[in-house]
């Protein structure tokens, strides 16, 4: 047992406030911050960890005082502060070895390097105990994350854009970019290169898919589809559909980092995970890509893409977007319940519906809903916001929801005409969109039609079977 009269880690060596005092003070604050964040975040546990690490039971009263001061700044430690924030707090309060020893009866004569017990990596500590039920991989350091992904630490630093050479003025070398133009709208796809994409695909089943989503989310998740998204709104007196503007790029890296911290990952792991799943496009590259686009539309997006954001095209982005939208879903679901309405979301498409009372209070509901959307860091595309009453066609994600789920009649007629023309001659002559497997493409469209309207689907299938391929 270590004697209180001879505490090992401040015996011999230069005096703490001597020549290297500032450096030693910073080292002590850094180590103490790691202890604070290295386990359960309650007063008793934090105090016990500090006392155990210092091997100085007589200092407990001073340690308890330190922890009380910390909780005044960060009540309940939610959201969990970063290592830098805790270290800054300790330096501001000048929590030095001398201050901790004061009143303990132990004399501080000198200081030396801190023991290894004070330099342990942070722990995997979810902010709420129920999060432990998700059974996420408990990675406590970047080294463990690299081992989990089958990478070296150098590879992890490069892929997470933490190495100095990982990003350059000419763009992020981890991604390639494709600008798709449809009518007036341009969509920028950021496709990760194969190695990074394989790492992101590893994160999906082993980490992201283990985190439960809100039941209102129907996009990019197993067992859900546009059909389940539209179904709750069948036969309603009024349906309000609106879109979130710039859904993926509007989700910035700070929100993703905060989510990983909430799940329990220490700061170093959370930053690496955030780097692995975000991207940044320098202004020079963005302006080259959008050189032919309207200036106003491009300027609106430029500041989003110039910061690390969720890239549209990465396999992890849809799952992370759903996780980040969890609070949005909770608040909009609560608002909808208060107005006796239904709410669902498919990616950036939001749908609300209800009876006559909801129809009468729709303007008030829209004001509250828009305030929530803005407060959660999103915006809507007003041109895509549509109110549909029962007297007109109500359509969500290409599905009619007036009386039952159905496909638009124009879509049925178009497919019927294509199939009929295929029976008259060369089927490939109808492949105007150059599908690589036109036969399979038609089968898929018929199957989709059949799932919504079996009568129409049966007719189309009969025509398909008469085609000579």
C-alpha positions in Angstrom: 0.0 0.0 0.0 1.3 3.5 -0.9 2.0 5.6 2.2 0.3 9.0 2.3 3.6 10.4 3.5 5.4 9.4 0.3 3.1 9.8 -2.6 5.1 8.2 -5.5 4.0 10.4 -8.3 5.2 13.7 -6.8 8.3 12.6 -5.1 11.6 14.0 -6.3 12.2 16.0 -9.5 11.7 19.7 -10.2 9.2 21.7 -8.3 5.8 21.8 -9.9 5.8 25.5 -10.6 9.5 25.5 -11.7 11.0 25.8 -15.1 8.6 23.2 -16.7 5.7 24.2 -14.5 3.3 25.2 -17.3 3.9 22.0 -19.3 3.4 19.9 -16.2 0.3 21.7 -15.2 -1.2 21.0 -18.7 -0.2 17.4 -18.5 -1.8 17.0 -15.0 -5.0 18.7 -16.3 -5.1 16.4 -19.3 -4.7 13.3 -17.2 -7.3 14.4 -14.7 -9.8 15.1 -17.5 -9.3 11.6 -18.9 -10.0 10.1 -15.4 -13.2 12.2 -15.1 -14.5 10.9 -18.5 -13.1 7.4 -18.0 -16.1 5.7 -16.5 -19.7 6.3 -15.2 -20.5 10.0 -15.1 -21.9 10.5 -11.6 -20.4 12.4 -8.7 -19.5 9.3 -6.6 -17.9 7.3 -9.4 -15.8 10.3 -10.7 -14.6 11.1 -7.2 -13.7 7.5 -6.5 -11.7 7.2 -9.8 -9.7 10.4 -9.0 -8.9 9.2 -5.5 -7.9 5.7 -6.7 -5.7 7.1 -9.5 -3.9 9.5 -7.1 -3.7 6.9 -4.3 -4.5 9.6 -1.8 -7.6 8.9 0.3 -6.9 11.9 2.4 -7.6 14.2 -0.6 -11.2 13.0 -1.0 -12.8 16.2 0.4 -10.9 18.3 -2.1 -11.7 15.9 -4.9 -15.4 16.0 -4.0 -15.3 19.8 -4.1 -13.7 19.6 -7.6 -16.4 17.3 -8.9 -19.2 19.5 -7.4 -17.7 22.5 -9.3 -17.7 20.5 -12.5 -21.3 19.6 -12.2 -22.3 23.2 -11.8 -20.8 23.9 -15.2 -22.1 20.7 -16.8 -25.3 19.6 -15.0 -25.5 15.8 -15.1 -22.7 15.9 -17.7 -25.3 16.0 -20.5 -24.4 16.5 -23.2 -21.1 14.8 -22.3 -18.3 17.5 -22.4 -15.3 16.9 -24.6 -11.8 16.2 -23.2 -10.7 19.7 -24.2 -13.7 21.3 -22.3 -12.9 19.4 -19.1 -9.2 20.2 -19.4 -10.0 23.9 -19.9 -12.2 23.8 -16.8 -9.4 22.3 -14.7 -6.9 24.8 -15.9 -9.3 27.7 -15.3 -9.9 26.5 -11.7 -6.2 25.8 -11.4 -6.7 22.3 -10.0 -3.0 21.5 -9.3 -1.5 18.8 -7.1 -0.8 21.5 -4.5 -4.5 22.5 -4.4 -5.7 18.9 -4.1 -3.2 18.3 -1.2 -4.2 21.4 0.7 -5.8 20.5 4.0 -4.9 16.8 3.7 -1.9 16.9 6.0 0.4 15.9 3.2 3.2 18.2 2.2 4.0 18.9 -1.4 7.8 19.3 -1.9 8.3 18.3 -5.5 6.7 16.7 -8.5 7.7 14.2 -11.2 6.1 12.5 -14.1 2.6 11.1 -13.6 2.1 7.4 -13.3 0.7 5.3 -16.2 -2.5 4.8 -14.2 -3.3 8.5 -14.9 -3.0 8.1 -18.6 -5.6 5.4 -19.3 -7.7 5.9 -22.4 -11.3 7.1 -22.0 -14.0 4.4 -21.4 -17.0 3.5 -23.5 -19.8 5.1 -21.5 -23.2 5.7 -23.0 -24.9 8.8 -21.5 -27.9 6.6 -20.4 -27.7 3.1 -19.0 -30.5 1.8 -21.3 -28.2 2.4 -24.3 -26.1 -0.5 -23.1 -29.0 -2.8 -24.3 -28.0 -1.9 -27.9 -24.8 -3.9 -27.4 -22.6 -1.6 -29.5 -19.0 -2.5 -30.0 -17.2 -1.0 -26.9 -14.2 0.7 -28.5 -12.2 2.8 -26.0 -9.5 4.2 -28.3 -8.7 4.8 -31.9 -6.3 1.8 -31.8 -9.2 -0.4 -30.9 -11.4 1.1 -33.6 -8.6 0.5 -36.2 -8.4 -3.2 -35.0 -12.1 -3.5 -35.2 -12.1 -2.3 -38.8 -9.0 -4.3 -39.8 -6.9 -1.2 -40.4 -3.6 0.2 -39.2 -3.8 3.4 -37.2 -2.2 5.2 -40.2 -4.9 3.9 -42.5 -7.6 5.0 -40.0 -6.1 8.5 -39.8 -6.2 8.8 -43.6 -9.7 7.4 -44.1 -11.1 9.5 -41.2 -9.3 12.6 -42.7 -7.4 13.2 -39.5 -3.9 12.9 -41.1 -2.4 16.1 -42.4 -2.4 14.8 -46.0 -5.9 13.4 -46.0 -7.5 16.5 -47.5 -6.1 19.0 -50.0 -7.1 22.1 -51.8 -8.1 20.1 -54.9 -10.8 18.1 -53.0 -11.1 15.1 -50.8 -9.1 12.3 -52.3 -11.3 9.7 -50.5 -14.3 10.5 -52.8 -15.2 11.0 -56.4 -18.0 13.4 -57.4 -20.9 13.1 -59.9 -23.3 15.9 -60.6 -26.7 14.7 -61.7 -29.0 17.2 -63.4 -32.8 16.6 -63.5 -34.8 19.4 -65.0 -34.0 22.4 -62.7 -32.5 20.5 -59.9 -28.9 19.3 -59.6 -27.9 16.5 -57.2 -24.3 16.1 -56.1 -23.3 12.5 -55.4 -20.2 11.9 -53.4 -19.0 8.3 -53.9 -16.3 7.0 -51.6 -13.5 5.0 -53.2 -13.6 1.2 -52.7 -11.5 0.9 -49.6 -13.4 3.6 -47.7 -16.7 2.2 -48.9 -15.8 -1.2 -47.6 -15.1 0.3 -44.2 -18.4 2.2 -44.2 -20.2 -1.0 -45.2 -18.6 -2.7 -42.2 -19.9 0.0 -39.9 -23.5 -0.5 -41.0 -24.3 -4.0 -39.6 -21.7 -4.0 -36.8 -22.6 -0.6 -35.4 -25.2 1.7 -37.0 -27.9 -1.0 -37.7 -27.9 -1.9 -34.0 -29.2 1.5 -33.0 -33.0 1.6 -32.9 -34.8 4.2 -35.0 -38.1 6.1 -34.4 -41.1 4.2 -35.7 -42.1 7.1 -37.9 -38.9 6.7 -40.0 -39.6 4.5 -43.1 -36.7 5.2 -45.4 -33.5 3.1 -45.7 -34.5 0.5 -43.1 -35.4 -3.2 -43.2 -39.1 -4.0 -43.3 -40.1 -0.5 -44.3 -40.7 1.0 -47.7 -42.6 3.8 -49.5 -45.7 1.6 -49.1 -45.4 1.5 -45.3 -44.7 5.3 -45.4 -47.9 6.0 -47.3 -50.2 3.5 -45.6 -51.0 5.5 -42.4 -52.5 8.3 -44.6 -55.1 6.3 -46.5 -58.6 7.7 -46.4 -57.8 10.9 -44.5 -59.6 14.2 -45.1 -56.4 16.1 -45.6 -52.8 15.2 -46.3 -49.9 17.7 -46.0 -46.6 16.7 -47.7 -43.4 18.7 -47.4 -39.7 18.1 -48.1 -36.6 18.9 -46.0 -34.2 21.0 -48.0 -30.7 19.7 -48.7 -31.3 16.8 -46.3 -27.8 15.1 -46.4 -25.4 18.1 -46.6 -27.4 20.0 -43.9 -26.4 17.3 -41.4 -23.0 18.6 -40.4 -20.1 16.8 -38.7 -20.7 18.4 -35.2 -24.1 16.7 -35.0 -22.7 13.4 -36.0 -19.9 13.7 -33.5 -22.4 14.5 -30.8 -24.4 11.4 -31.6 -21.4 9.1 -31.4 -20.5 10.7 -28.0 -24.1 10.1 -26.8 -23.8 6.5 -27.8 -20.8 6.2 -25.4 -17.7 6.5 -27.6 -14.8 8.6 -26.2 -13.8 11.7 -28.0 -11.0 10.1 -30.1 -13.2 7.3 -31.3 -16.1 9.6 -32.0 -13.9 11.9 -34.1 -12.6 9.0 -36.1 -16.1 7.6 -36.7 -17.3 11.1 -37.7 -14.3 11.5 -40.1 -15.1 8.1 -41.7 -18.7 9.0 -42.5 -18.4 12.7 -43.5 -16.8 14.6 -46.4 -15.9 18.2 -47.3 -15.7 19.8 -50.7 -13.5 22.9 -51.0 -15.1 26.0 -52.6 -12.8 25.8 -55.6 -13.9 22.3 -56.4 -17.5 23.0 -55.7 -17.5 26.0 -58.0 -16.0 23.9 -60.8 -18.7 21.3 -60.4 -21.5 23.9 -60.4 -20.1 26.2 -63.0 -23.1 25.9 -65.2 -25.7 26.0 -62.5 -27.7 29.1 -61.5 -25.6 31.3 -59.3 -28.3 31.7 -56.6 -28.9 28.0 -56.3 -25.2 27.2 -56.1 -24.4 29.9 -53.6 -27.1 28.4 -51.3 -25.3 25.1 -51.2 -21.7 26.2 -51.2 -21.4 26.9 -47.5 -22.9 23.5 -46.7 -20.5 21.5 -48.9 -17.5 23.5 -47.8 -17.9 22.1 -44.2 -17.7 18.4 -43.2 -21.1 17.0 -43.9 -23.0 13.8 -44.5 -22.2 12.8 -48.2 -25.1 11.6 -50.4 -23.6 8.5 -51.9 -21.9 6.9 -48.9 -23.6 3.7 -47.7 -23.5 4.9 -44.1 -25.3 8.2 -44.8 -28.9 7.1 -44.9 -28.6 5.2 -41.5 -26.9 8.2 -39.9 -29.4 10.6 -41.3 -32.2 8.6 -39.7 -30.3 8.6 -36.4 -29.7 12.4 -36.5 -33.5 12.8 -37.3 -34.6 10.9 -34.2 -35.3 14.0 -32.2 -37.1 15.6 -35.1 -39.3 12.5 -35.4 -40.0 12.5 -31.7 -41.1 16.1 -31.6 -43.2 15.9 -34.8 -44.8 12.7 -33.7 -45.7 14.4 -30.4 -47.1 17.4 -32.2 -49.1 15.2 -34.6 -50.6 13.2 -31.6 -51.7 16.4 -30.0 -53.6 17.4 -33.1 -54.9 13.9 -33.6 -52.9 13.5 -36.8 -50.6 10.8 -38.4 -47.0 11.4 -39.2 -44.4 9.5 -41.2 -41.1 10.3 -42.8 -39.3 8.7 -45.8 -35.8 10.2 -45.9 -36.5 13.9 -46.5 -40.2 13.5 -47.3 -42.5 14.3 -44.4 -46.2 13.4 -44.5 -49.0 14.5 -42.1 -52.7 13.6 -42.3 -55.9 13.8 -40.3 -59.6 14.2 -40.1 -61.9 17.3 -40.3 -60.5 18.7 -37.0 -57.0 18.5 -38.3 -58.0 20.1 -41.5 -59.5 23.1 -39.6 -56.3 23.5 -37.5 -53.9 22.8 -40.3 -52.4 26.3 -40.5 -51.7 26.4 -36.7 -50.2 22.9 -37.0 -48.0 24.0 -39.9 -46.6 26.9 -37.8 -45.7 24.6 -35.0 -44.2 22.0 -37.3 -42.1 24.5 -39.2 -40.7 25.9 -35.9 -39.7 22.4 -34.8 -38.0 21.7 -38.1 -36.0 24.9 -38.0 -35.1 24.3 -34.3 -33.8 20.9 -35.2 -31.4 22.4 -37.8 -33.4 21.6 -41.0 -35.4 23.7 -43.5 -38.2 22.9 -45.9 -38.5 23.3 -49.6 -41.7 25.5 -49.8 -42.2 24.7 -53.5 -42.5 21.0 -52.5 -45.0 21.7 -49.7 -48.5 20.5 -50.8 -51.8 20.3 -49.0 -54.1 17.7 -50.5 -57.8 17.3 -49.6 -59.9 14.3 -50.1 -61.6 16.0 -53.1 -58.4 15.8 -55.1 -55.8 13.2 -55.8 -53.7 12.6 -52.7 -50.3 11.2 -53.6 -47.3 10.3 -51.5 -44.0 9.0 -53.0 -45.8 8.1 -56.2 -48.7 6.2 -54.4 -52.3 7.3 -54.3 -53.8 7.2 -50.8 -57.3 8.6 -51.3 -59.3 5.5 -50.5 -56.7 2.7 -50.7 -53.1 2.3 -51.8 -52.9 2.5 -55.6 -50.6 3.6 -58.4 -51.4 6.7 -60.5 -53.5 5.9 -63.6 -51.0 7.6 -65.9 -48.2 5.3 -64.6 -50.4 2.3 -65.3 -51.2 3.4 -68.8 -47.6 4.1 -69.6 -46.4 0.7 -68.5 -49.3 -0.9 -70.3 -48.4 0.8 -73.5 -44.7 -0.2 -73.2 -45.6 -3.8 -72.7 -48.1 -3.8 -75.6 -45.5 -2.3 -77.9 -43.0 -5.0 -76.8 -45.5 -7.7 -78.0 -45.5 -6.1 -81.5 -41.9 -6.4 -82.3 -38.4 -5.9 -80.9 -38.7 -5.3 -77.1 -35.4 -3.5 -76.9 -36.9 -0.8 -79.1 -39.0 0.3 -76.0 -35.9 0.5 -73.8 -35.5 4.2 -74.2 -33.8 4.7 -70.8 -31.1 2.1 -71.8 -31.6 -0.3 -68.8 -28.9 -3.0 -68.8 -31.5 -5.7 -68.2 -34.7 -4.4 -69.6 -36.7 -7.7 -69.0 -35.9 -7.7 -65.3 -36.7 -3.9 -65.1 -40.2 -4.6 -66.5 -40.7 -7.5 -64.1 -39.8 -5.2 -61.2 -42.3 -2.5 -62.3 -45.0 -5.1 -62.7 -44.3 -6.6 -59.3 -44.5 -3.1 -57.7 -47.8 -2.4 -59.5 -49.2 -5.8 -58.3 -48.3 -5.1 -54.7 -50.5 -2.0 -54.8 -53.2 -3.1 -57.2 -53.4 -6.9 -57.9 -56.1 -6.5 -60.6 -53.9 -4.2 -62.7 -50.8 -6.2 -61.9 -52.5 -9.4 -63.2 -53.4 -7.7 -66.5 -49.8 -6.4 -67.0 -48.3 -9.8 -66.1 -50.4 -11.5 -68.8 -49.2 -9.1 -71.4 -45.6 -9.5 -70.2 -45.8 -13.3 -70.6 -46.8 -12.9 -74.3 -43.7 -11.0 -75.2 -41.1 -12.9 -77.3 -37.7 -12.0 -75.9 
